[in-house]
Amino acid sequence: MLVAKRRLRLGLPPLSWREQLLRSGLLEIEVDGEIAIAAAQIGDFHGDPADRFIVATASRAGATLITADQRILEWKGSLRRQDAAE
């Protein structure tokens, strides 16, 4: 959606971009029932469901979330995160 709105430029069509990342070793994590429940139970966070899924997935995986989303970066919850702009 961000590519279609011209808010994100990938340099490749999204499908090709994803395939290239997967070949480079990116691991996709399936959003399952546990992650969906965890997303719904995040306290003190805004209501965007996509952001909730992203935060819950990173938390469950013990991963560092790299993002430029200021709402996620400024959130006080316990999540390892890094500003993508740095």
Buried (B, 14 or more C-beta within 10 A) or exposed (E): EEEEEEEEEEEEEEEEEBEEEEEEEEEEEEBEEEBBEBBEEBEEBEEEEEBBBBBBBBBBEEBEBEBEBEEBBEBEEEBEBEEEEE
